[in-house]
Amino acid sequence: MYKLYIVNGNRDMSKVCPLTGKKILYGNHVSHANNKTKRRFMPNLQNVSFMSEVLGAQLKIRLSTSAVRSVEKNGGIDAYLLKTSADDLSVKLKKIKRILEAKTFA
């Protein structure tokens, strides 16, 4: 068994989920006195490992918690990637999807 590490874009620690596309949102913190100060709403990103049955490998991905729930609901990372359109995935996940399609339909 081997591990595949998936990095979000060019930077290792970017604040974007490669599956859902969730990223930092900007807004105001409004006090009781109606004072407004700028703040950032960060996505809840977690380092997660999924076991790919088709590849026989462990995929380590940094995903938002809602993406983890979506993957689990759809029956695992293999089923989720095969079901999802390639336009909605990051570059690295598109490569994994192509490998999965080649192995399942061959």
Secondary structure, DSSP 8 states (H G I E B T S, - for coil): -EEEE--STTSTT-S--TTT----EEEEEE-TT--EEEEEE---EEEEEEEETTTTEEEEEEEEHHHHHHHHHTTSHHHHHHHS-GGGS-HHHHHHHHHHHHHHH-
